[in-house]
């Protein structure tokens, strides 16, 4: 997962994770990646393959959003999200807001 690589690259460069702000906005094909373990199991009857990675990213200080439009399209309720994942109105609103604040988009 690219986001994990980004965190690791900064760490290997000697940059303290506290000095880097990374936010991930999930939408479309990544919508189910931010479900809780229980919600994922209920939907797919298998263990969540990305749950540990998601938890590690959050432990490293990465803020994770789910596009509310994607959640709605897939019938995902806020209580199905993994702990700490934030529901955004849309991916577009987060991306546009952050870019207007000077953040860089890495698609």
C-alpha positions, 0 to 999 in steps of 0.5 A: 500500500502506497501510504505505508511506503510514504510513512516508511520513506520519511522514517528512513530519511530520518524525518520524525513522523510527528513532523509529517502530516499525512491524510488518506482519503479513501473512496471508490475501490478502496472504500471497504479498506476502512471498515472495522474488522467485524464489519468486514467479516460480516460483509465478506465472511473473511478476515479483514486483510488490511486491518493491521496496516490501517491500524499501523498507519493510524498509530504512525499519525496518519489521518484516514477519511472515507468519502461519504458519497462512496460510503452511501453508494456501498451502504456503509454506515458510520458505525461500520468504520474502523476506529479513528476513521473519519467520515467526510462529506465527500473525497472531493471536499477534503481534497479541495480544502486541503489543496487550498490550504497548501497541501500536496495531493499524491494520487 
